Amino acid sequence: MSNAHHPAPAPLGGKLVTPATVILAALAAIAFIILGIRFVFGLGSVTNINDGYTWGIWVVYDVMIGSAFACGGYTMAMLVYIFNKGEYHPMVRPALLASLFGYTLAGASVIFDLGRYWNTWHMFWPGYAQVNSVMFEVAVCITAYIVVMWIEFSPAFLEKFGLKDLKKKLNKVLFLIIALGVLLPSMHQSSLGSLLVVFGYQVHPLWQTIMLPLLYLMTAVTIGFAIVIFEACLSSSGFKRPLEMHILTKLSRLMTWVLAAYLAVRLIDLAVRGALGYMFEASVEAFWFWVEMALFIAPLVLLAKPADRMKPAKLFIAALCLLLAGFMLRINSYLVGLETGPGWHYFPSVPEIMVSIGMISLEILGYIVLVRYLPILPKEETI
């Protein structure tokens, strides 16, 4: 499908130093100070992780949640280049930029998540690599996908600096890069569910199932749709730009269809495994399970009618609910529903939370700077 009718991307322009960017920069600076303490005095100086819970909020948010929140580029590339839905093309580059930051920070965060961070290179060296490990597959796929996304996004830099000939050469092989950009996330997003399968009985029955790879992949796709809608609404409000409702309405319909399929698979799986009874126990796990399910169901209720999908406020709230639902699924399955033995407990420390907030702030700050400097958002047409 031709994209000739779509406005070309253009730098947004405007001031880079604003109250919002200063606050974001300050939060990112606080995170880097805490990370400096971590590297000097060790993980125990700033985190509450222990021998029972060796994966705290940094690993769960940065990798499991952060990579899912960065699936906008994956879903848009799949729609536009695999399913030939050219009407979504204006959303590709903004979604790819957000994904680029999300995945790059997720990959970099491994350095401060690992106790012996100086051995990070071992995972890529044949003499050390454990090729039968799910974690090895996740690490290699995420690393490769980060490289792929930088190549996918490079036309924005080439356009900015007038390197048209180089861009033409890149376009000849870009279809191979895009294909990898769809394959790699499909592999590692499902493998994040496989990691939990390996945990066995330590994961509560409400979340422990052989279907986890499929459930994690399906939620990654729905979260990808949701984050594109969420970012479009924020971008429209923050940069005073018109909201492309004709695109977002169609996107929300796809989002609800995939979400409905996910909920059907989730409930059927619980029934087949005989785990429905755990939903009604007086337990912390059951409570947070219902919070998770309520957040997954809310978008279907909010967008039940076609007219509802034409309302920006409902689209924004539905997308936010779905992001929180994906957040809760991963928190529940990796932390709340994880029982490693009597006497072990975990709740993130204030420094851990501040680092996570700082990483989010850095991602938003980078997005603001680059959309003002590079051709990313569609140029506004003047009448």
C-alpha positions as CSV (number, residue, x, y, z in Angstrom):
1,M,0.0,0.0,0.0
2,S,1.4,3.4,-1.0
3,N,2.2,5.9,1.8
4,A,2.4,8.9,-0.5
5,H,-0.7,10.5,1.0
6,H,0.9,10.6,4.5
7,P,2.7,13.8,5.7
8,A,6.5,13.4,5.8
9,P,8.1,13.3,9.2
10,A,9.6,16.6,10.3
11,P,11.4,17.9,13.4
12,L,9.0,19.4,15.9
13,G,11.3,22.2,17.0
14,G,10.8,24.3,20.1
15,K,12.8,24.8,23.3
16,L,14.6,21.8,24.8
17,V,15.0,23.4,28.3
18,T,11.5,23.5,29.9
19,P,10.2,22.8,33.4
20,A,9.2,19.3,32.3
21,T,12.6,18.5,30.9
22,V,14.5,19.9,33.9
23,I,12.4,17.7,36.3
24,L,13.0,14.6,34.1
25,A,16.7,15.3,34.0
26,A,16.8,15.7,37.7
27,L,15.1,12.4,38.3
28,A,17.5,10.7,35.9
29,A,20.4,12.3,37.7
30,I,19.2,10.9,41.0
31,A,19.0,7.4,39.5
32,F,22.6,7.7,38.2
33,I,23.8,8.8,41.7
34,I,22.1,5.7,43.2
35,L,23.6,3.5,40.5
36,G,27.0,5.0,41.3
37,I,26.6,3.9,44.9
38,R,25.5,0.5,43.7
39,F,28.6,0.0,41.7
40,V,30.9,1.2,44.5
41,F,29.3,-0.6,47.5
42,G,27.3,-3.4,45.8
43,L,23.7,-4.3,45.2
44,G,23.0,-4.8,48.9
45,S,23.7,-1.1,49.6
46,V,20.7,0.2,47.7
47,T,18.4,-2.9,47.2
48,N,16.3,-5.2,49.3
49,I,17.0,-8.3,47.2
50,N,18.2,-11.4,49.1
51,D,19.0,-15.1,48.6
52,G,15.3,-15.9,48.4
53,Y,14.4,-13.1,46.0
54,T,17.5,-12.5,43.8
55,W,15.4,-10.7,41.1
56,G,14.0,-7.5,42.5
57,I,12.0,-4.7,40.8
58,W,15.0,-3.7,38.7
59,V,15.0,-7.0,36.7
60,V,11.3,-7.4,36.7
61,Y,10.6,-3.8,35.6
62,D,13.6,-3.1,33.4
63,V,13.4,-6.4,31.4
64,M,10.0,-8.1,31.8
65,I,7.9,-5.0,32.0
66,G,10.1,-2.4,30.3
67,S,10.6,-4.6,27.2
68,A,6.8,-5.2,27.0
69,F,6.1,-1.5,27.2
70,A,8.6,-1.0,24.4
71,C,6.6,-3.2,22.0
72,G,5.0,-0.4,20.1
73,G,7.6,-0.5,17.4
74,Y,7.2,-4.2,17.1
75,T,3.4,-4.1,16.7
76,M,3.5,-1.2,14.2
77,A,6.1,-2.8,12.1
78,M,4.1,-6.0,12.1
79,L,0.9,-4.2,11.0
80,V,2.5,-2.0,8.3
81,Y,5.2,-4.2,6.8
82,I,3.9,-7.8,7.5
83,F,0.1,-7.3,7.2
84,N,0.5,-4.4,4.7
85,K,-1.7,-2.0,6.7
86,G,-0.2,1.2,5.3
87,E,-2.7,3.5,7.0
88,Y,-0.7,3.0,10.2
89,H,2.6,4.2,8.7
90,P,2.6,7.6,10.4
91,M,2.7,5.8,13.8
92,V,5.7,3.7,12.9
93,R,8.6,6.1,13.5
94,P,7.3,7.6,16.9
95,A,6.5,4.1,18.1
96,L,10.0,2.9,17.0
97,L,11.7,5.7,18.9
98,A,9.9,4.8,22.1
99,S,10.7,1.2,21.6
100,L,14.3,2.0,20.9
101,F,14.7,3.8,24.2
102,G,12.8,1.2,26.1
103,Y,14.8,-1.7,24.8
104,T,18.1,0.0,24.9
105,L,17.6,1.0,28.6
106,A,16.4,-2.6,29.3
107,G,19.5,-4.0,27.8
108,A,21.8,-1.6,29.5
109,S,20.1,-2.2,32.9
110,V,21.4,-5.7,32.9
111,I,24.8,-4.2,33.8
112,F,23.5,-2.9,37.1
113,D,21.1,-5.8,37.7
114,L,23.9,-8.4,37.7
115,G,26.0,-8.8,40.8
116,R,29.1,-9.6,38.8
117,Y,28.4,-7.1,36.1
118,W,32.0,-7.3,34.8
119,N,31.2,-10.8,33.5
120,T,28.3,-9.6,31.3
121,W,30.3,-10.4,28.1
122,H,30.3,-14.1,29.1
123,M,26.8,-14.5,27.7
124,F,28.0,-13.8,24.2
125,W,31.2,-15.8,24.3
126,P,30.9,-19.3,22.9
127,G,33.1,-20.8,25.7
128,Y,30.7,-19.5,28.4
129,A,27.3,-19.4,26.6
130,Q,24.7,-21.8,27.8
131,V,22.8,-22.5,24.6
132,N,20.2,-24.6,26.3
133,S,19.3,-21.7,28.7
134,V,16.1,-19.7,28.3
135,M,17.9,-16.7,29.8
136,F,20.6,-17.1,27.1
137,E,18.0,-16.9,24.4
138,V,16.4,-13.8,25.9
139,A,19.7,-12.1,26.3
140,V,20.9,-12.7,22.8
141,C,17.5,-11.9,21.2
142,I,17.1,-8.6,23.1
143,T,20.7,-7.6,22.3
144,A,20.2,-8.4,18.6
145,Y,16.8,-6.6,18.6
146,I,18.4,-3.4,20.0
147,V,20.9,-3.4,17.1
148,V,18.1,-4.1,14.7
149,M,16.0,-1.1,16.0
150,W,19.0,1.3,15.7
151,I,19.3,0.3,12.1
152,E,15.6,0.6,11.6
153,F,15.6,4.1,13.1
154,S,18.8,5.3,11.3
155,P,16.8,6.8,8.4
156,A,15.7,9.6,10.7
157,F,19.4,10.5,11.3
158,L,20.2,10.1,7.6
159,E,17.4,12.4,6.7
160,K,18.5,15.0,9.3
161,F,22.0,15.1,8.0
162,G,21.1,15.0,4.3
163,L,22.6,11.6,3.6
164,K,20.1,10.6,0.9
165,D,22.4,8.3,-1.0
166,L,23.2,6.3,2.1
167,K,19.5,6.1,2.9
168,K,18.7,4.7,-0.6
169,K,21.3,2.0,-0.1
170,L,19.9,1.1,3.3
171,N,16.3,0.9,1.9
172,K,17.4,-1.9,-0.4
173,V,18.1,-4.2,2.6
174,L,15.8,-2.7,5.1
175,F,13.1,-5.4,4.5
176,L,15.5,-7.9,6.0
177,I,16.1,-5.8,9.1
178,I,12.3,-5.3,9.5
179,A,11.8,-9.0,9.2
180,L,14.2,-9.5,12.1
181,G,12.5,-6.7,13.9
182,V,9.3,-8.8,14.0
183,L,10.9,-12.2,14.6
184,L,13.2,-11.3,17.5
185,P,10.5,-9.8,19.8
186,S,8.2,-12.7,19.1
187,M,11.0,-15.0,20.3
188,H,12.1,-13.2,23.5
189,Q,8.7,-12.0,24.6
190,S,7.4,-15.5,24.7
191,S,10.6,-16.7,26.3
192,L,10.0,-14.3,29.2
193,G,7.0,-16.5,29.9
194,S,9.2,-19.6,29.5
195,L,11.5,-18.4,32.2
196,L,8.6,-18.7,34.7
197,V,7.7,-22.2,33.5
198,V,11.3,-23.2,34.5
199,F,10.5,-21.9,38.0
200,G,8.0,-24.8,38.5
201,Y,6.1,-25.1,41.8
202,Q,7.7,-21.9,43.1
203,V,5.2,-19.9,41.0
204,H,1.6,-19.8,42.3
205,P,-0.9,-21.9,40.3
206,L,-2.8,-18.8,39.2
207,W,0.2,-18.0,37.1
208,Q,2.2,-21.2,36.6
209,T,1.2,-22.8,33.3
210,I,2.7,-24.2,30.2
211,M,0.8,-21.6,28.3
212,L,2.9,-18.7,29.8
213,P,4.9,-18.2,26.6
214,L,1.7,-17.7,24.6
215,L,0.2,-15.5,27.3
216,Y,3.3,-13.3,27.5
217,L,3.5,-12.9,23.8
218,M,-0.2,-12.1,23.5
219,T,0.0,-9.4,26.2
220,A,3.1,-8.0,24.6
221,V,1.1,-7.4,21.4
222,T,-1.8,-5.9,23.2
223,I,0.6,-3.7,25.3
224,G,2.2,-2.7,22.0
225,F,-1.1,-1.4,20.7
226,A,-1.9,0.3,24.0
227,I,1.5,2.1,24.3
228,V,1.1,3.6,20.8
229,I,-2.4,4.9,21.8
230,F,-1.1,6.1,25.1
231,E,1.9,7.9,23.6
232,A,-0.2,9.4,20.8
233,C,-2.6,10.9,23.4
234,L,0.3,12.3,25.5
235,S,2.1,13.6,22.5
236,S,-1.0,15.3,21.2
237,S,-1.6,17.0,24.6
238,G,2.0,17.8,25.4
239,F,3.0,19.1,22.0
240,K,-0.4,20.7,21.1
241,R,-0.8,18.6,18.0
242,P,-4.0,17.1,16.5
243,L,-4.9,13.6,17.5
244,E,-5.0,11.1,14.6
245,M,-8.4,9.6,15.7
246,H,-9.0,7.8,12.4
247,I,-5.9,5.7,13.0
248,L,-6.3,5.3,16.8
249,T,-9.9,4.2,16.4
250,K,-8.9,1.3,14.1
251,L,-5.9,0.5,16.3
252,S,-8.1,0.3,19.4
253,R,-10.4,-2.2,17.6
254,L,-7.4,-4.5,16.9
255,M,-6.3,-4.1,20.5
256,T,-9.6,-5.2,21.9
257,W,-9.8,-8.2,19.6
258,V,-6.4,-9.5,20.7
259,L,-7.2,-8.6,24.3
260,A,-10.5,-10.6,24.1
261,A,-8.6,-13.6,22.7
262,Y,-6.0,-13.3,25.5
263,L,-8.7,-13.4,28.2
264,A,-10.4,-16.4,26.6
265,V,-7.1,-18.3,26.6
266,R,-6.3,-17.2,30.1
267,L,-9.6,-18.3,31.6
268,I,-9.8,-21.6,29.6
269,D,-6.3,-22.4,30.8
270,L,-7.2,-21.8,34.5
271,A,-10.3,-24.0,34.0
272,V,-8.4,-26.9,32.3
273,R,-5.7,-26.9,35.0
274,G,-8.3,-26.8,37.8
275,A,-6.9,-23.6,39.1
276,L,-10.1,-21.5,39.2
277,G,-10.6,-22.2,42.8
278,Y,-7.5,-20.3,43.8
279,M,-9.2,-17.1,42.5
280,F,-11.6,-17.3,45.5
281,E,-9.2,-17.9,48.3
282,A,-8.6,-15.3,51.0
283,S,-5.0,-14.7,50.0
284,V,-2.8,-11.9,48.8
285,E,-2.3,-13.8,45.5
286,A,-6.0,-14.0,44.8
287,F,-6.5,-10.2,45.6
288,W,-3.8,-9.1,43.1
289,F,-5.1,-11.6,40.6
290,W,-8.4,-9.9,40.6
291,V,-6.8,-6.5,40.3
292,E,-4.9,-7.8,37.3
293,M,-8.0,-9.3,35.7
294,A,-10.1,-6.2,36.3
295,L,-7.5,-4.1,34.5
296,F,-7.5,-6.5,31.6
297,I,-11.3,-6.5,31.4
298,A,-11.7,-2.7,31.8
299,P,-10.6,-1.8,28.2
300,L,-13.2,-4.2,26.8
301,V,-15.9,-2.4,28.8
302,L,-14.6,1.1,28.0
303,L,-14.4,0.4,24.3
304,A,-17.4,-1.9,23.9
305,K,-19.3,0.4,21.5
306,P,-17.8,1.7,18.2
307,A,-18.7,5.2,19.4
308,D,-16.6,4.8,22.5
309,R,-13.5,4.3,20.3
310,M,-14.0,7.8,18.9
311,K,-13.6,9.4,22.3
312,P,-10.0,10.4,23.1
313,A,-10.5,10.3,26.9
314,K,-11.8,6.7,26.7
315,L,-9.0,5.6,24.4
316,F,-6.5,7.0,26.8
317,I,-8.0,5.4,29.9
318,A,-8.4,2.1,28.2
319,A,-4.8,2.1,27.0
320,L,-3.6,3.1,30.5
321,C,-5.6,0.2,32.1
322,L,-4.1,-2.2,29.6
323,L,-0.6,-1.0,30.4
324,L,-1.3,-1.4,34.1
325,A,-2.7,-4.9,33.5
326,G,0.4,-6.0,31.7
327,F,2.5,-4.4,34.5
328,M,0.4,-6.4,37.1
329,L,0.7,-9.7,35.2
330,R,4.4,-9.5,35.3
331,I,4.7,-8.2,38.8
332,N,2.3,-10.9,40.0
333,S,3.9,-13.8,38.2
334,Y,7.5,-12.8,39.0
335,L,7.2,-11.4,42.5
336,V,3.7,-11.6,44.1
337,G,3.1,-15.2,43.0
338,L,6.7,-16.3,43.6
339,E,7.3,-18.3,46.8
340,T,10.9,-19.4,47.2
341,G,10.6,-20.8,50.7
342,P,9.7,-19.9,54.3
343,G,11.3,-16.8,55.8
344,W,12.0,-15.0,52.5
345,H,10.2,-11.7,51.7
346,Y,10.9,-8.9,49.3
347,F,9.6,-5.3,48.8
348,P,11.6,-2.8,46.7
349,S,13.6,-0.2,48.6
350,V,13.2,3.5,48.0
351,P,16.5,3.6,46.0
352,E,15.3,0.8,43.8
353,I,12.0,2.6,43.1
354,M,13.9,5.9,42.4
355,V,16.2,4.1,39.9
356,S,13.2,2.7,38.0
357,I,11.5,6.2,38.0
358,G,14.8,7.7,36.8
359,M,15.1,5.3,33.9
360,I,11.5,6.1,32.8
361,S,12.3,9.8,33.1
362,L,15.4,9.4,31.0
363,E,13.4,7.6,28.3
364,I,10.7,10.4,28.2
365,L,13.4,13.0,28.2
366,G,15.2,11.4,25.3
367,Y,11.9,11.1,23.4
368,I,11.2,14.8,23.8
369,V,14.6,15.8,22.7
370,L,14.7,13.7,19.6
371,V,11.2,14.5,18.3
372,R,12.2,18.2,18.5
373,Y,15.5,17.6,16.8
374,L,14.9,14.7,14.3
375,P,12.1,14.0,11.7
376,I,10.0,11.6,13.7
377,L,6.4,13.0,14.0
378,P,4.4,13.6,10.9
379,K,4.6,17.2,9.7
380,E,1.5,19.2,10.5
381,E,-0.3,20.2,7.3
382,T,-1.2,23.8,7.0
383,I,-4.3,25.0,5.1
